[in-house]
Amino acid sequence: MIVSVTHWEFLIHNLLIGGIISALALRYFYIQDQWRVKMEVESCTRLQLLQARIRPHFLFNSSQPDPNPV
């Protein structure tokens, strides 16, 4: 049994498959970029939190007079 497929049906079929694959690839790259941005924001936030925890200790220690001057 031979099925006759016209040129246009073949073209539309291949364009649909190509469109689906392209959409999946674009979605993958979009999600990957969003993940990268999220990781950058989280790392900056963690760094700022750590610096905020260190600063008060540094200020306290630097403001105390030396108990044993030389």
C-alpha positions in Angstrom: 0.0 0.0 0.0 1.6 3.3 -1.1 0.4 6.5 0.4 0.7 9.5 -1.8 2.0 12.6 0.1 2.1 15.8 -1.7 4.9 18.2 -1.5 3.0 20.7 0.6 2.0 18.1 3.2 5.6 17.0 3.5 6.7 20.6 3.9 4.1 21.4 6.5 4.9 18.2 8.4 8.6 19.0 8.5 8.0 22.7 9.4 5.8 21.6 12.4 8.4 19.2 13.6 11.1 21.9 13.3 8.9 24.4 15.1 8.4 22.1 18.0 12.1 21.3 18.3 12.9 25.0 18.1 10.4 25.9 20.8 11.8 23.2 23.1 15.3 24.5 22.5 14.3 28.1 23.2 12.5 27.0 26.4 15.6 25.1 27.6 17.8 28.1 27.0 15.3 30.5 28.7 15.1 28.2 31.8 18.9 27.9 31.9 19.3 31.7 31.8 16.7 32.2 34.5 18.6 29.6 36.7 21.9 31.4 36.1 20.4 34.8 37.1 18.8 33.2 40.2 22.2 31.7 41.3 23.9 35.1 40.8 21.3 36.9 42.9 21.5 34.2 45.6 25.3 34.4 45.8 25.3 38.2 46.0 22.7 38.0 48.8 24.7 35.4 50.7 27.8 37.6 50.4 25.9 40.6 51.7 24.5 38.7 54.6 28.0 37.4 55.6 29.5 40.9 55.3 26.6 42.3 57.5 27.4 39.7 60.1 31.2 40.5 60.1 30.9 44.3 60.2 29.5 44.7 63.7 32.2 42.4 65.2 34.9 44.3 63.4 33.6 47.7 64.6 33.3 46.4 68.2 36.8 45.0 68.2 38.4 48.0 66.6 36.7 50.4 69.1 37.9 48.7 72.2 41.1 50.2 73.8 44.1 47.9 74.0 44.2 46.5 77.6 47.9 46.0 77.5 49.6 49.0 75.8 53.2 48.4 75.0 
